[in-house]
Amino acid sequence: DISVLNRLDEASEMFELSEVNIRKLVGEIEKECSKEMEEKKITTEVALPGNPTIYGNYSLLYSIFRNLYDNAIAYAGEGIRITVSCYKEDPKFYYFSFSDNGVGVSEEHVNRIFERFYRVDKGRSRKVGGTGLGLSIVKNGVNFHKGQISAKSGLGKGMTFFFTLKKKI
């Protein structure tokens, strides 16, 4: 995880660019996570109208969506619903949301969750693993693709990430 962040900091021009079909990428991630989601009775809804395609870096785009899935699976609770949507498109950007209806986090933590090594519950790392780098990678991956990201949550209110990704960087 830290090596991805270091490469983004030091040599972002070294990332290979290609056409990435976001619907296909999300489908691959859902397949990879299906066992964990089944065990926790997590359902998903994917609303990606058309075929959102981004000319960007596959591995960073994969990391954005995979880390969001991993976070929801690890921390949101059992029996939740994950919703991934592309709710808007303009000539330059796609607008995405990734949400769950799980336990959420208190507002005091929302502004800090994208910081490297930040953990909402310091005791979590021993129980469910994790390094505190996942959402930092998400933010840096979004930034690499000339987008912005924000989060909205509250205890018992689930978690929603809103982010933009430029169609062609």
C-alpha positions, 0 to 999 in steps of 0.5 A: 500500500505505501509503495503505491502512495510513494509512486504517486508522490514521486513518479506519477508520470510512470503510470501507464494509461489505457481505456478502462471500463468501470462497469467491468472493473467493478464487476471483477471486484464484486466477483473477487469479494463475493465470498466475504460479502456472502458471509456477511450477507452484504448485497450490492446495487450497481447503477452505472448507466451506459459504459463509463470508460476512463482513459487512465491507470487501471491499477489505480482505478482498481485500487479506488474501487477495491479499497472502498469495497474492502472498507465497507466489507470490513467495517460497515457491519453485516446485512448491509447494502453497498451501492455504486453509482455514476449519477452524473456525467458531463463532457469532462467528468464522471460523478460517482457515489459509493455508499453503504447503509452500515454503522457509519462513523462519527462526524469528527472522523469524517474529515480525517479518514483520507489521512495516511495511517488514520484509523477511526478505531485504533483497536481495529487493526488487530481485529480486522487487519488493515494499515490505515492506508486504504482511503489515502490510496483512494484519495490519491488515486482520485487526485491522479485522475484529476478528480475530487473526493468527499465523504459523508457519514454519521453514526448509524447513518452509513457512509457515502463517498462522492468522487469525480474522475476525469474521462481522459487525463 
